[in-house]
Amino acid sequence: MSAFKILTIPDFTDSRGSLFVLDRFLPFEIKRVFYIIEGSQRRGGHRHHQTRQAMICMKGSVDVYMNNGQVEETISLTRPNQCLIIEPEDWHHMENFSPDAVLLVFASAPFDKLDYITEPY
């Protein structure tokens, strides 16, 4: 079991495919959305003062290294129904992107350079 919060996104699956629903699912209001594709290099390498994030690997896979100052863990996101919640204190980086990876990220705040902490624990 992970020390970090991984949510399972509710889905509705039938012969037409799967529909994943995020309405009122995330534990914060979404203020920023971005995605990373074709990530051959390590990304991230920071934590935040206030921003919370949610990561979903929509396609392919990616490893997310997490460190909250007490626990270190690498979490592999391999399914589009996995949602990794990243709290402000979670120093993280993403690596080992599969060639087809699409990593979708929701954030609780707009981009603010002053919110980033780049020194690891």
N, C-alpha and C positions, 0 to 999 in steps of 0.2 A: 504494500500500500504506500502511496506517495505521501510525503510530508507536505506537498503542495496541492492546491485545489484543482482537480480536473473534473469538469462537468461533462455529462453526457447530454448532448443536444437532442431534444425530442424530435422524432420524425414520424412521418406518415408514409408508409410504403405499401404500394400495391403494384399491379401489373404495369402501370405507367411509369414507375420509378419511385424515387424517394424524395419527399419534401421535408426539409429541415426548418424548424420554426424557432426564431430568436425573439419573438415578441415577448417583452417583459421577462426575458430569460436571464440576461446579464445582470450582475449585482451592482450596476452603475448605469447612469445615463450616458449614451454615446455622444461624444463631442468631436471625435476624429476617427477616420477610417483610412487605412492604407493597406497595401499588399505588396509582397516581395515575390518575384519570380526569377527563375534562372539564377538562384543564389549560390554561386560557387565559392564564395568567400564567407568567412565568419562575419556575422552582422550583430548589432546590438552592442554589448559590452558596457552596460550602464544599469543604474537603478534610478528611481525618481524621488523627489521630495513629496509629491502629492499624487501624481497620475497613476491610475490603475489601468491595466490592459487585459484584453482577452485575445488569445491566439487560437486560430483554427487553421490547420493545414487542409485546405480544400481539395488538393490533389497531390499525390506523391507523398513524401515524408521529409521530416526535418527533426533534428535533435535540438532540444533547448536545455542548456545548462542553467541551473538555478542555484542561487546561494542567498539565504536570508540572514546570514551572519551566524546562524546556528547549525543549519542543515545545508549540505550540498547534494545535488541530485541532477542527473541528466534524464530528461523526459523525452521519449520519442513520440512525436505526433505522427500517426500513420493512418488515421481514419477521419473522415470529414465530420463525424459526430463527436469528436473529442474537442473540448474547449478548455485550454489552460488559462487559469486566472493568474495574473501577475500583479502582486501587490506592490506598492511603492518601495518597500524595503527589499524586494527581490532583485538582486543583481543578476542579470541574465545575458546570455548571448546565444545566438542560433548558429548552427553549423551542420555539416553533413546533409545539405539539401540534396534530394534526389534530382536528377536532371529535369523532371517534369513538375517539380514542387511549386505550389501556389500557397503562400502563407498569408492569410487574412488576419489583420489586427484591428481591434476596436480599442479606443482609448477614451478615458473619462474626461480628458482636457485637450484643448487645442495644443499644437506644438508650442513649447516655450523652452528655449535653450537654457534658461536659468533653473528649470525643474530637473535637469539631468545631473546625476552624480556618476562620474566615470571611474572613480577609484574603487577597485574591488575591496571586499572585506579582507 
